């Protein structure tokens, strides 16, 4: 499972890692945290077609 996130303002790789760890602990799920720009171009269309917006 993957989670695409959009931050307001600049965030670091540590911010993404902290978010992933916090959510994984709270939700008891394993997943990857991605930004839109980090999705590989070959996979982007398929991933975006399957995404579900939660907020």
Rosetta blueprint (number, residue, H / E / L):
1 X L
2 X E
3 X E
4 X E
5 X E
6 X L
7 X L
8 X L
9 X L
10 X L
11 X L
12 X L
13 X H
14 X H
15 X H
16 X H
17 X H
18 X H
19 X H
20 X H
21 X H
22 X H
23 X H
24 X H
25 X H
26 X H
27 X H
28 X L
29 X L
30 X L
31 X L
32 X E
33 X E
34 X E
35 X E
36 X H
37 X H
38 X H
39 X L
40 X L
41 X H
42 X H
43 X H
44 X H
45 X H
46 X H
47 X H
48 X H
49 X H
50 X H
51 X L
52 X L
53 X L
54 X L
55 X L
